[in-house]
């Protein structure tokens, strides 16, 4: 059985990690502000989530995505 099965990876790139971390922070803060009944801050946090999506896209296009020239994949031992 071959271990090479064309696995594209799990988004283990600086672009993916940055996007996910920014979006998680926005969602977590938004949940706290929702609980504290601060609707303006909830919408600000929704904007942070959108910024995270854009940041991931921009970093991917800048070469920090999975197949980008500035990305060196880590080996799994």
Phi, psi and omega in degrees: 000131183273142177273347177274106182234018176074029179292119182285356182097182183240030180074030182279071180223160178302324180296314182293315181297318180297314180298315183293318181295316179297316180293321178296320177296319178296318180292317180296314179294321178299322178294319179296314180293329176296317179296325180276004178058054178237079188298329179296316180291330175298317179290326175298318179292326174297324175295324177297322177297318178296321177298322177298319178296313180296321180297317177297318179295315181295316179295324177296316179291335179280356176107005181261013177278184185301316181256017182284156181291340181264004183254128174246115183292146177275146177273143177260114183276000000 
